[in-house]
Amino acid sequence: MSNTASNLRISGVVAESIVDGPGFRYVVFTQGCPHHCPGCHNPQTHSFEGGYDADIPAMLEEIRRDPLLDGITLSGGEPFCQPEALIPLAKAVKEMGKTVFAYTGYTLEQLLELAKSRPAIKELLRLCDTLVDGPYVEALRDLDLEFRGSSNQRLIDLHTVQL
């Protein structure tokens, strides 16, 4: 895990996506990932030194102005390496009545264990509606799965989980 600062380091955004969660999504690709999954869809996001500092107010304004958006998707990189920086963004999106969908290379169980020493992880999980968890496993690649790349990954409705 890396960034504990409040500035959000990102690789980039996609203003309207229909493949990164349900409906139209504003996708935030965080910078930095400890997993380095072989065959990763976003290898340019692995380095913790890459990317740039996000302008969260500008991102929120872009989200507010787009009536088509159902919510945001936190992707990566590994979003849960920067929970402190993502919490204000996720809170503001929820206040707009939109959803938060997140991808992680950790399992939910691993995140809950990590949250024991880094409470912001649990706080970010509580702001998320849906989580796709687990590393991408190239040998388990399945193009028929909804919003997932490999069959080991779970699509978890976090409203049904005791956090």
N, C-alpha and C positions, 0 to 999 in steps of 0.2 A: 504494500500500500504506500501511496506517496502523498500527494498534496494535502496538507492540513491547513493551508492558507485560505483566505476567503476569496481570492481571485480564481475565477474559473478558467482553466486552460483547455482550449478546444482545438480540434483539427479543422472543424468547419461546421456548417449547418446546411440542411436542405429545407427550404421554406415550405414545400408541399410534397409529401410523399404518401403513396398509397400502399407501400410494401413493408413499412416499418411499424406495423400496428394497425388497429382498426380505424377506418375512416381516413380523413386527411390529417396528416401529422406534420408538425414542425420538428425536425430531427436535429438533435444536438449531438455531434460526434466529439466526445471528450478525447483529450490527448493523454496518452500514457496507459500502458497495459502491461501487467506482469505475466500474463498467461502465454503470450506468443504461440497461439494455437497454429499448428501446421495447416496451411490452406486458408488462413484467416481472410475474410472478406475485406478487411481494412488494415493491412499491415503498416500503412503509413502512420497509424495512430499509436503504434507501440512505444516509441521513444517518449520518455517523460520530458525530454528537452525540446521536443518539436512543438509545432502548433503556435498558437497566439492567445493572448488574454482576451476573453470574451467581453463584450459590452452588454451586460445583462439588461440594463434599461432599454437599450436599442432593440435587443431581442424581444423583450416583452412588448414593446410598442409594435413591432412587426407582427407578433402573434395577435395582439389586440385588434389590429387593423384588418386582419384576414378573417372574414365571416365564415369561410369554408372549413377552418381548422376545428377538428374535434379535440385536439390536445397536442401534447409534445411526446416525443420519444427520446429517451436518454440512451445513447448508444456509445460506441467507442471504437477504440480504447476501452477502458474499464471505468464506467461512471462511479462505481463505489470506491474508487481511489480518491474521489473528490466530493464526498458527501456534504461537507461543510459548505462548499461553494455552490452546490446544486440545490440545497435546501431553499434558499430564497427564491430561486427560479421556480421550483416545483410549487412552493406555497402560493406564489403570485398566479401561477397557471390554474391551480385549484380554485383560487378566489374568483377567477374568471368563469368558473363553472366548467372547465375543461378537464380532460383526463391526463394522467401521467403513466406512460408505458415505459418500461426499462429493460434493457438487456444487461446481462452480467455473465462473465465466465466463471464466477463462483456459483456454488449451489446455494439455495436459500439457507440450508443448515450451516454452511460455512460462513455466510454473511451474519447470521445470528450469533455465531461463536465470535466472530471478529467484532461484533457490536458490543460485546462485553467490555472490551477495552477502548472502543471507539463508538460512543453512543450515537453519533451523528448518522452512522450507518442505519441504525434502527429507525431514527427519525425520518430519514429519506425513504426507507421502505414503507413507513406508515403513510407517506404522501403519494406513494405509487399505487395505481389501481391494478396493474398487471405487470408480472415479471416473467421474462424468459431467462431461465437460469441454466448454468452448466457450460462447460467449455465446448467450442466447436470441435467435433471429432470427424476428420475427413473421411475415415472408413465408414462412418455412419451417416454420411451425407444423404439427404432425402429431399428432393425438390417438391414433393407433394405435401410436405408439412406446412401448416399455417404459421407464418411469422418465425419459423425456426430453420436452421440450416442442417442440423443433424438430429437423429432420433433420440439421443440421450438427453437433449434439452427439453425442459418442461415449460409449458405455458401455464402460469399460476395466477389465478384470480386472488389477489391479496386480500380482498374483502372476506374471503373464506378461511383465512389463516390467522391464528392467534399470534400476534407479534408482541 
